[in-house]
Amino acid sequence: MKSLFYSAIFIMGLLIVGCESVSPLIKEAESQFKSQNYSEALAAADQAIAENPGDGLAHYYRGVTLASMGEMQEEPANRRDFYADSREAFMTASAIFDTLEKKPDQAATIETVITSAWASEHNSAVELLTVDSIAAEFSNPDARSIDHLINAITLAPDSVVSHSVMASAYYRMGDMSNAITSYETVMELLGTPEVDDYEFMISLYLADERYDDARAKSMQALELYPDVTTFVQYLADSYLQTGDTDKAIELVRQLIQTDPTNAQYRLVLGTQVYQTVSDLTEEFGALITQAYDLNQSLRGLRGSEKADVEARLDAVTADAEALEARINELTGIALEEIKMASDLMPEDPNPLNILGIIYQNQSALVFDKRNNTADYDLADQYDAEAREILQSAREYYERAVELDPDNQDYWRSLFQVYTTLGMTEKAEEAMQKAGM
């Protein structure tokens, strides 16, 4: 079976034909290569190089022979050394040819041979990653695809598409470190990356908890694409992930000061801050449940045992109160910014829906407090407070569905609110429009 590289050369009819200026060793290398006697062809090319290192044809035939020998290896991992040596030989041949007043015909085939080899390896990788029937033939298709991509990049180090596919393959395998390294190469090769490139690069940094890198790349992206608020969100998220909520707020507020009418900046700030609230709310729920259980366990205790439980209860209660204060502070910031965003884009239902979600979750937090108190009067107070907050959620959800009446998610949220508030007829209507 003739190799792809053999075919690429011979179909073009560019092999040398008897010429007195060509050394016998070059003719031998050509003849053996044509017969697919690759070891003999390589030996002849190497001998020609030893006798005359400046002979471009000797390096050329070394290159095509090594490329063919690499292709003949069954396992892709066994090909990379052949390809590396082949590329080196081709680069040397090309450099020598460039010094000649008249280049041999073989000079024109170098790019064809390298491209053919690269395409074969790259496409094999893509097939393994995208065609299930081909992937099923191998025990570890993802790792095999990486081997093909390493070969492709060995042959064509500047191939943006191969580095990009490799990053995706590593990401799919959960190898974040190599995914990042691969896509960093993509960014370098691109020079001026597009928005999607920055988004993928930053998301990789965030997934690998490389927050400083995520911040730096987000700032770089904002300099090029100041109107893309996704980068503001990434920037804020990099601070929120390290618990530096105040820094995230300060950062986005600085951006807002430069463009006070930018609704998207305010929406990003509000939603990102509220994401922190959501995380804190779970912690708060655990604390009040713990406080309730400790309070219940006090029954029947005496002496030092009771004092110990009371001390623990006081500590848990203090933690819960401090956390609730922080939740209320951040919720206030989120509500303020999202309300301003809604005012700036009154025809957009999304901010209204987010406000509904915030109020509904705030109501759920108070309902949780109601469910974890043994004081009936206080429970009634909490219940009334939660329902009042839920009325605000209802108002915003209703405004959202006025703007987008076909949004079933909005109607589903309204169904939940109407049900909790005992608005039976409204709940039935919402249920139907939600497709439930």
C-alpha positions in Angstrom: 0.0 0.0 0.0 1.4 3.4 -1.0 1.5 6.0 1.6 -0.2 9.4 1.3 3.1 11.1 1.1 4.3 8.8 -1.7 1.1 9.6 -3.6 1.4 13.3 -3.0 4.8 13.4 -4.6 4.4 11.0 -7.4 1.0 12.1 -8.6 2.6 15.5 -9.2 5.3 13.9 -11.3 8.1 15.8 -9.6 10.6 13.0 -9.0 13.9 13.6 -10.5 14.8 11.9 -13.7 18.3 11.1 -14.7 20.4 14.2 -14.4 24.1 14.4 -14.4 24.2 17.1 -11.7 22.4 14.8 -9.2 24.6 12.6 -7.1 24.3 8.8 -7.3 23.2 8.7 -3.6 20.3 11.0 -4.3 19.2 8.8 -7.2 19.5 5.8 -4.9 17.4 7.5 -2.2 14.8 8.4 -4.9 14.8 4.9 -6.3 14.4 3.2 -3.0 11.7 5.6 -1.9 9.8 4.9 -5.1 10.0 1.2 -4.3 8.9 1.9 -0.7 12.2 0.5 0.6 12.2 3.2 3.2 15.1 2.0 5.3 17.4 1.9 2.2 16.1 5.2 1.1 16.8 6.8 4.5 20.3 5.2 4.6 21.1 6.7 1.1 19.8 10.1 2.1 21.8 10.1 5.4 25.0 9.1 3.5 24.4 11.9 1.0 24.1 14.3 3.9 27.2 13.1 5.5 29.1 13.6 2.3 27.5 17.0 1.5 25.5 18.6 4.3 24.5 21.4 1.9 22.7 19.2 -0.5 19.1 20.2 -0.2 17.8 17.2 -2.1 19.5 14.8 0.4 17.5 16.5 3.2 14.4 16.5 1.1 14.5 12.8 0.6 15.3 12.2 4.2 12.1 14.2 5.0 9.7 12.4 2.7 11.1 9.0 3.7 10.7 9.7 7.4 7.2 11.0 6.8 6.3 7.8 5.0 7.9 5.7 7.7 5.9 7.6 10.3 2.7 7.0 8.6 3.3 3.3 8.4 3.4 3.0 12.2 0.1 1.5 13.4 0.0 3.3 16.7 -0.1 7.1 16.3 2.1 7.6 19.4 4.9 5.8 17.6 4.8 8.3 14.7 5.8 11.5 16.4 9.6 11.0 16.4 9.5 10.2 12.7 7.4 13.3 12.0 9.7 15.5 14.1 12.7 14.4 12.2 10.9 14.7 8.9 9.9 18.3 9.6 13.4 19.1 10.6 14.8 17.6 7.4 12.2 19.5 5.4 13.0 22.8 7.1 16.7 22.3 6.4 16.0 21.4 2.7 13.7 24.5 2.3 16.4 26.8 3.8 19.0 25.4 1.4 16.6 25.6 -1.6 15.9 29.3 -0.8 19.6 30.1 -1.3 19.6 28.6 -4.8 19.1 30.7 -7.9 17.0 28.0 -9.5 15.1 25.8 -7.0 14.5 22.1 -7.9 11.0 20.9 -8.5 11.0 19.1 -5.1 11.0 22.4 -3.3 7.4 22.9 -4.4 6.2 19.6 -2.9 7.5 20.2 0.7 4.4 22.1 1.8 2.1 19.6 0.1 3.7 16.7 1.9 3.6 18.4 5.3 0.0 19.5 4.8 -1.0 16.0 3.7 0.6 14.5 6.8 -0.9 17.1 9.1 -4.4 16.7 7.6 -4.3 12.9 8.0 -3.4 13.2 11.7 -5.7 16.1 12.5 -8.7 14.6 10.7 -8.1 11.2 12.5 -8.3 13.0 15.8 -11.5 14.8 14.9 -13.1 11.6 13.8 -12.3 10.0 17.1 -13.8 12.9 19.0 -16.9 13.2 16.9 -17.8 9.9 15.3 -19.1 7.4 17.9 -18.7 4.4 15.6 -15.0 5.2 15.0 -14.4 5.9 18.7 -15.9 2.6 19.7 -13.1 0.8 17.9 -10.6 1.8 20.6 -10.4 1.4 24.3 -9.3 5.0 24.9 -10.4 7.1 21.9 -9.8 10.4 23.7 -6.2 9.6 24.5 -5.7 8.3 21.0 -7.0 11.5 19.5 -4.5 13.4 21.6 -1.7 11.3 20.1 -3.0 12.2 16.6 -3.1 15.8 17.5 0.4 15.8 18.9 1.5 14.4 15.6 -0.4 17.1 13.7 1.2 19.8 15.8 4.6 18.2 15.4 4.2 18.5 11.7 2.6 22.0 11.8 3.4 23.7 15.1 1.5 26.9 14.0 -1.8 25.1 13.3 -4.3 27.1 15.3 -7.1 24.6 14.6 -5.1 21.6 15.9 -4.1 23.4 19.1 -7.7 24.4 19.6 -9.0 20.9 19.1 -6.4 19.6 21.4 -7.5 22.0 24.1 -11.1 20.8 23.7 -9.9 17.2 23.8 -7.9 17.7 27.1 -10.9 19.6 28.6 -13.1 16.7 27.7 -10.7 14.3 29.5 -10.7 16.6 32.5 -7.0 17.5 32.0 -7.4 21.2 32.7 -3.6 21.9 32.9 -2.9 20.7 29.4 -6.2 22.2 28.1 -5.0 25.6 29.3 -1.5 25.2 27.9 -3.0 24.2 24.5 -5.3 27.2 24.4 -2.7 29.6 25.6 -0.8 28.6 22.5 -3.9 29.3 20.4 -4.1 32.8 21.9 -0.5 33.5 21.1 -0.8 32.2 17.5 -4.0 34.3 16.9 -2.3 37.6 17.9 -5.7 39.3 18.3 -8.1 36.7 19.5 -11.9 36.9 18.9 -14.5 37.2 21.7 -15.1 33.5 21.7 -11.4 32.8 22.1 -11.2 35.0 25.2 -14.3 33.5 26.7 -13.0 30.0 26.3 -9.6 30.9 27.7 -11.1 32.7 30.7 -13.5 29.9 31.4 -10.7 27.4 31.5 -8.8 29.5 34.0 -11.9 29.8 36.2 -12.5 26.1 36.0 -9.0 25.4 37.1 -9.3 28.0 39.9 -6.5 30.2 38.3 -8.3 33.3 39.3 -5.4 35.7 38.9 -5.0 34.6 35.3 -8.8 34.9 34.7 -8.7 38.4 36.0 -5.7 39.4 33.8 -7.2 37.9 30.7 -10.6 39.5 31.4 -9.0 42.9 31.7 -7.2 42.3 28.4 -10.4 41.3 26.7 -12.2 44.3 28.0 -9.6 46.6 26.5 -10.3 45.1 23.1 -14.0 44.5 23.5 -15.3 47.0 26.1 -18.9 46.4 25.1 -18.9 42.7 25.9 -20.3 42.5 29.4 -19.4 38.8 29.7 -15.9 39.8 30.5 -17.1 42.0 33.3 -19.0 39.0 34.6 -15.9 36.8 34.4 -13.9 39.6 36.2 -16.4 39.9 39.0 -16.7 36.1 39.3 -12.9 35.7 39.7 -13.2 37.9 42.8 -16.4 36.3 44.1 -14.8 32.8 43.8 -12.1 33.9 46.2 -14.5 35.4 48.6 -13.6 38.9 47.7 -17.1 40.1 47.2 -16.4 43.7 48.1 -13.6 43.9 45.5 -16.0 42.5 42.9 -18.5 45.1 43.7 -15.9 47.9 43.7 -14.6 46.8 40.4 -17.9 46.7 38.6 -19.0 50.0 40.2 -15.9 51.6 38.7 -17.0 50.4 35.3 -20.5 51.7 36.0 -19.0 55.1 36.8 -17.5 55.3 33.4 -20.8 54.5 31.8 -23.7 55.1 34.2 -26.4 54.3 31.6 -24.9 50.8 30.9 -27.7 48.5 32.0 -25.7 45.4 31.4 -23.0 46.4 33.8 -25.6 46.9 36.5 -27.3 43.6 35.6 -23.9 41.8 35.9 -23.2 43.4 39.2 -26.6 42.6 40.6 -26.7 39.0 39.4 -23.1 38.3 40.4 -23.6 39.7 43.9 -26.8 37.7 44.3 -25.0 34.5 43.4 -22.9 35.1 46.5 -26.2 35.6 48.4 -27.5 32.2 47.2 -24.4 30.5 48.6 -24.7 32.3 51.9 -28.3 31.5 52.1 -27.6 27.7 52.2 -25.1 28.3 55.0 -27.7 30.4 56.9 -30.3 27.7 56.5 -28.0 25.1 58.0 -27.2 27.5 61.0 -30.9 28.1 61.9 -31.6 24.4 61.7 -28.7 23.8 64.0 -30.0 26.5 66.3 -33.4 24.9 66.4 -32.1 21.5 67.2 -29.9 22.9 70.0 -32.8 24.7 71.4 -35.0 21.6 71.4 -32.2 19.6 73.0 -32.2 22.0 76.0 -35.3 20.3 77.3 -34.6 18.2 80.3 -30.9 19.3 80.6 -29.5 20.5 83.8 -26.3 22.0 85.2 -23.1 22.1 83.2 -24.5 20.1 80.3 -27.3 22.6 79.8 -24.7 25.5 80.1 -22.6 23.9 77.4 -25.6 23.6 75.0 -26.7 27.1 75.7 -23.2 28.4 75.0 -23.2 26.5 71.7 -26.7 27.9 70.9 -25.5 31.4 71.6 -22.5 31.0 69.3 -24.6 29.5 66.5 -27.3 32.2 66.9 -24.6 34.9 66.7 -23.2 33.4 63.5 -26.6 33.2 62.0 -27.4 36.8 62.8 -24.1 38.0 61.4 -24.7 36.0 58.2 -28.2 37.2 57.9 -27.0 40.8 58.1 -24.5 40.1 55.3 -27.2 38.4 53.2 -29.5 41.4 53.7 -26.7 43.8 52.8 -25.8 42.0 49.6 -29.4 41.4 48.7 -30.0 45.2 49.0 -27.1 45.8 46.6 -28.4 43.3 44.1 -31.9 44.6 44.2 -30.7 48.2 43.7 -28.6 47.4 40.7 -31.1 45.2 39.0 -33.9 47.6 39.5 -31.8 50.3 37.9 -31.0 47.9 35.0 -34.7 47.3 34.6 -35.4 51.0 34.5 -32.7 51.4 31.8 -34.2 48.7 29.7 -37.9 48.7 30.5 -38.8 46.4 27.5 -36.6 43.6 28.7 -38.3 41.0 31.0 -35.1 39.4 32.2 -34.3 41.9 35.0 -37.9 41.7 36.1 -37.7 37.9 36.3 -34.4 38.1 38.3 -36.0 40.5 40.7 -38.9 38.1 41.1 -36.4 35.3 41.8 -34.6 37.4 44.5 -37.8 38.3 46.3 -39.1 34.7 46.1 -35.8 33.4 47.6 -35.8 36.1 50.2 -39.3 35.0 51.1 -38.2 31.4 51.3 -35.5 32.4 53.8 -38.0 33.9 56.1 -40.3 30.9 55.7 -37.3 28.8 56.8 -36.9 30.9 59.9 -40.7 30.4 60.6 -40.3 26.7 60.3 -37.3 26.6 62.7 -38.8 28.5 65.7 -40.8 27.0 68.5 -42.3 30.5 69.3 -45.7 30.5 67.8 -46.1 34.3 67.9 -42.7 34.7 66.2 -43.7 32.1 63.7 -46.8 34.1 62.8 -44.7 37.2 62.5 -42.3 35.4 60.1 -45.1 34.0 58.1 -46.7 37.5 57.5 -43.2 38.9 56.6 -42.5 36.1 54.2 -45.9 36.6 52.4 -45.4 40.3 52.1 -42.0 39.7 50.5 -43.6 37.1 48.2 -46.1 39.8 47.0 -43.2 41.7 45.6 -42.0 38.6 43.8 -45.5 38.2 42.3 -45.5 41.8 41.1 -42.2 41.4 39.3 -43.1 38.0 37.8 -46.4 39.5 36.5 -44.6 42.4 34.9 -42.2 39.9 33.3 -45.0 37.8 31.7 -46.7 41.0 30.4 -43.5 41.6 28.3 -43.0 37.9 27.5 -46.4 36.1 27.8 -45.2 32.9 26.1 -42.3 32.3 28.6 -43.3 29.1 30.5 -40.6 29.5 33.1 -42.1 32.8 34.1 -45.5 31.3 34.4 -44.1 28.3 36.4 -42.6 30.7 38.9 -45.9 32.6 39.1 -47.7 29.2 39.7 -45.5 28.6 42.7 -46.1 32.1 44.1 -49.8 32.0 43.6 -50.0 28.6 45.2 -48.1 29.7 48.3 -50.3 32.9 48.6 -53.5 30.8 48.2 -54.5 32.5 45.0 -56.2 29.3 43.6 -57.7 30.6 40.4 -54.5 32.5 39.4 -52.5 29.4 40.2 -54.6 27.3 37.8 -54.3 29.8 35.0 -50.5 30.0 35.6 -50.3 26.2 35.6 -52.0 25.9 32.2 -49.8 28.6 30.6 -46.7 27.0 32.1 -47.7 23.8 30.2 -47.8 21.8 33.5 
